[in-house]
Amino acid sequence: MNKKDASLLERTEGAIAMNLERFAYGNEQVIEFTSSFVADDKYKYTVDLV
């Protein structure tokens, strides 16, 4: 993680974080895109494949 992102997440430069990218579609067209950095000790994620 770079210095700016580390500062925003109150971490040290080079700390581990997860970069999440999410796309939302409407009529087969992207209508929303989100990119987020998440500190590794703040969240627990699960994935359900359907």
C-alpha positions in Angstrom: 0.0 0.0 0.0 1.3 3.4 -0.8 2.0 6.2 1.7 -1.2 8.1 1.0 -3.5 5.1 1.3 -1.6 3.9 4.4 -2.1 7.3 6.0 -5.8 7.3 5.3 -6.1 3.8 6.8 -3.8 4.6 9.7 -1.3 2.0 8.6 2.3 2.0 7.7 3.5 2.2 4.1 3.8 -1.3 2.6 1.1 -2.7 5.0 -1.3 -5.3 3.6 -4.7 -4.3 2.4 -7.3 -5.7 0.1 -8.3 -3.8 -3.0 -11.9 -4.5 -3.9 -13.4 -3.6 -7.2 -17.1 -3.9 -7.8 -19.1 -3.5 -11.0 -22.9 -3.2 -11.2 -24.6 -3.8 -14.4 -27.9 -2.7 -15.9 -29.0 -4.0 -19.3 -25.6 -5.6 -19.8 -23.9 -2.1 -19.4 -21.8 -1.0 -16.4 -23.7 1.5 -14.4 -21.5 1.7 -11.3 -17.9 1.0 -10.5 -16.4 1.1 -7.0 -12.7 0.6 -6.0 -11.9 0.4 -2.3 -8.9 -0.3 -0.1 -9.7 -2.3 3.0 -7.4 -2.8 6.0 -6.8 -6.5 6.5 -7.9 -6.6 10.2 -11.1 -4.6 9.9 -13.4 -6.8 7.9 -14.3 -10.5 7.3 -15.5 -11.4 3.8 -17.3 -14.4 2.5 -18.2 -15.3 -1.0 -21.2 -17.3 -2.1 -21.1 -18.5 -5.7 -24.5 -19.0 -7.2 
